[in-house]
Amino acid sequence: MVNAHEVWSAKEALMKITAIRDAGPQLLWVEDPILRHDFVGLRRLRQATPWKQINSGEYLGISGKRALLAAEGTDLLNVHGHVSDVMRIDWLAAGRIYSC
């Protein structure tokens, strides 16, 4: 697992994720590889790297998480906060399950 803390561009993330794979380690997921609001970039990155999962959304509010899910920009939706907030996000995500 790698946490990039949103420091990569989408192009740089693809290059680094590919380099890690090519070096041999089996990468399970990459957390926050690019800016959290770059939903198009996250979706493209997800589609370009099917051998691992993208984990994003931790610092987005419910509307941001809704947009991230609608864009299919994450494989793993990162949540935190009060139980009631996490449950709302679970309800939001329940109808948006898609394959990696």
Secondary structure, DSSP 4 states (H G I P E B T S, - for coil): -EE-TT-S-HHHHHHHHHHHHHHS----EEES-S-TT-HHHHHHHHHH-TTSEEEE-TT--HHHHHHHHHTT--SEE---S-HHHHHHHHHHHHT-----
